[in-house]
Structure formats: C-alpha cells, structure tokens
Amino acid sequence: TLFEGRLRSEGGGFCGQRMKLLAEPIDLSSADGIYVDCEVLDVGAAPSKRVWKMAIRTRQDRGEVVYQQAFSPSKQRQAVKLPYDKFRLVRGPRLVPGIPPLDAASTNETYQISLVVSKFEVSETGQALDGFEEGLFAMRLHGIGT
C-alpha cells in the first residue's frame, strides 16, 4: 500500500490515512504495542522534516480524541515498534496534559488505527516541527500489526 500526497502548511498541516471505523472493535490487548513495516520513498523532503504518527482510537466515535505516538521512519524498509505506553492522548494536534499513556488493557476495544504525517509535534502546545518542509511525501506500507 502506498500512502502519498502533498503536505501543506495551509489547510490543516497534516495528511492522514485511517482504516474504516469498526462497528465491532478488535482486541489488541494481548500485545504490548503495534508495529508498522514501512519505508519512506525518495520523494519530497527528508523523513525528519515531517512528523510521522500512528494513532489508535479506543472509542467508537468520530471525535478528535485519540492516542498518538510519533515515530521516525527511514528510507530503508524497517519494522518500527510502537509500544502502547508511548501513545499519548491528544485532542487535535495537542497533547492532553495529565492523562496517563495508553496501556494494553485499554486496547481491548480498538476501533481504528491511523497513520498521519504532519507539521505538528505531539506536544501540549501543538507546535510545528522546527525545520518542517511542506511538499510531496510517499510511504510504502508493507504491514501493520501487533
């Protein structure tokens, strides 16, 4: 699968690809995290000039409250491991302060997993990444799993 597009500062500052919101949740609680097997293609800015995030939705609603974790993909294929305890609750691009990280027990009802590329870091202020560059991006997804 190819996740590609054009990332712009205006109009949101992010692009996302998400699975369909499930009517019946999947139980991911037997694992301690998820992985994304991916590679960033040689298009546009270097991977470090964007913020790449994985998101997990543990409620069956379309609200903007999800758990996110930033990760650093490379131009070489790799399976990036994302432990649940590094996922933090966000509302839009901002970290919700004072909320504990995601834990395995909370993933027993997972309704959606998403991949996002953004200009915004996972922080309380939702600040833009220093050195962010807009433009084309492309990531080849070989697999996502636990």
C-alpha positions as CSV (number, residue, x, y, z in Angstrom):
1,T,0.0,0.0,0.0
2,L,1.2,3.5,-0.8
3,F,0.4,6.5,1.5
4,E,1.2,9.5,-0.6
5,G,0.2,13.1,-1.1
6,R,1.2,16.7,-0.7
7,L,1.7,18.2,2.8
8,R,0.9,21.9,3.1
9,S,1.0,24.3,6.0
10,E,-2.3,25.9,5.0
11,G,-5.4,23.8,5.1
12,G,-4.6,21.8,8.2
13,G,-0.9,21.0,8.0
14,F,-1.5,17.2,8.1
15,C,-2.5,14.2,5.9
16,G,-3.9,11.0,7.3
17,Q,-4.9,7.6,6.2
18,R,-7.1,5.6,8.5
19,M,-8.9,2.3,8.5
20,K,-12.7,2.3,8.5
21,L,-14.2,3.0,11.9
22,L,-15.1,-0.5,13.1
23,A,-18.6,-1.4,14.3
24,E,-17.2,-4.2,16.4
25,P,-13.8,-3.5,18.0
26,I,-10.7,-5.6,17.7
27,D,-8.8,-6.8,20.8
28,L,-5.1,-5.9,20.7
29,S,-4.6,-6.3,24.5
30,S,-2.6,-9.5,24.2
31,A,0.3,-7.4,22.8
32,D,2.5,-4.7,24.3
33,G,2.3,-2.5,21.2
34,I,2.0,-2.4,17.4
35,Y,4.5,-2.1,14.6
36,V,4.5,-0.5,11.2
37,D,6.6,-2.1,8.5
38,C,7.4,0.8,6.1
39,E,9.8,2.8,4.1
40,V,9.7,6.5,3.0
41,L,10.2,6.8,-0.7
42,D,12.7,9.3,-2.1
43,V,10.0,12.0,-2.8
44,G,9.9,15.5,-1.3
45,A,11.7,16.4,1.9
46,A,13.7,14.0,4.1
47,P,11.6,12.0,6.6
48,S,13.0,14.0,9.5
49,K,11.4,17.2,8.1
50,R,7.9,15.9,8.9
51,V,6.3,14.4,12.0
52,W,5.1,10.8,11.3
53,K,2.5,9.5,13.8
54,M,0.5,6.4,14.4
55,A,-2.9,6.8,16.1
56,I,-5.2,4.4,18.0
57,R,-8.9,5.1,18.6
58,T,-10.4,3.3,21.6
59,R,-13.9,4.7,21.3
60,Q,-16.4,4.2,18.5
61,D,-16.9,7.9,17.7
62,R,-15.6,10.4,15.3
63,G,-14.4,12.8,18.0
64,E,-10.9,14.2,17.8
65,V,-9.7,12.3,20.9
66,V,-7.2,9.6,20.0
67,Y,-3.9,8.3,21.3
68,Q,-0.9,9.1,19.1
69,Q,2.8,8.3,19.1
70,A,5.3,9.9,16.8
71,F,7.9,7.7,15.1
72,S,10.9,8.1,12.8
73,P,10.7,6.1,9.6
74,S,13.6,5.9,7.2
75,K,14.2,5.5,3.5
76,Q,15.2,1.9,4.2
77,R,12.4,-0.7,4.9
78,Q,12.1,-1.3,8.6
79,A,9.5,-2.6,11.1
80,V,9.1,0.3,13.6
81,K,7.9,-0.9,17.0
82,L,5.5,1.4,18.8
83,P,4.8,0.3,22.5
84,Y,1.4,1.2,23.9
85,D,2.9,3.1,26.8
86,K,4.4,5.7,24.4
87,F,1.0,6.6,22.9
88,R,-0.5,9.7,24.5
89,L,-4.0,11.1,24.4
90,V,-4.4,14.0,22.0
91,R,-7.2,16.3,21.0
92,G,-6.5,17.6,17.5
93,P,-2.7,18.3,17.4
94,R,-2.4,18.9,21.2
95,L,-1.4,16.5,23.9
96,V,-4.0,16.3,26.7
97,P,-2.0,17.0,29.9
98,G,-2.3,14.9,33.0
99,I,-3.7,11.8,31.3
100,P,-1.7,8.6,31.6
101,P,-0.4,6.9,28.5
102,L,-2.2,4.1,26.7
103,D,-1.9,0.7,28.2
104,A,-2.6,-2.8,26.8
105,A,-5.8,-3.3,28.7
106,S,-7.3,-0.2,27.0
107,T,-6.7,-1.7,23.6
108,N,-9.1,-4.5,24.2
109,E,-11.6,-2.3,22.3
110,T,-9.7,-0.8,19.4
111,Y,-12.0,0.8,16.8
112,Q,-9.4,2.4,14.4
113,I,-5.7,2.7,13.6
114,S,-4.5,5.6,11.6
115,L,-1.3,6.9,10.0
116,V,-0.6,10.6,9.9
117,V,2.1,12.8,8.5
118,S,2.1,16.3,9.9
119,K,3.9,19.6,10.6
120,F,2.8,19.3,14.3
121,E,4.7,17.6,17.0
122,V,2.9,15.6,19.8
123,S,3.1,18.3,22.5
124,E,0.8,20.3,24.8
125,T,1.1,23.4,22.5
126,G,0.7,21.5,19.2
127,Q,3.8,23.4,18.0
128,A,5.1,22.9,14.5
129,L,8.3,20.9,13.9
130,D,11.4,23.0,13.7
131,G,12.6,22.7,10.1
132,F,9.3,21.4,8.8
133,E,9.1,21.3,5.0
134,E,5.9,21.1,3.0
135,G,5.6,19.3,-0.3
136,L,5.2,15.8,-1.6
137,F,5.6,12.7,0.5
138,A,5.3,8.9,-0.1
139,M,5.5,6.0,2.3
140,R,5.2,2.4,1.3
141,L,3.4,0.3,3.9
142,H,4.3,-3.4,3.9
143,G,2.3,-4.2,7.1
144,I,0.8,-3.1,10.4
145,G,0.4,-5.5,13.2
146,T,1.0,-6.4,16.9
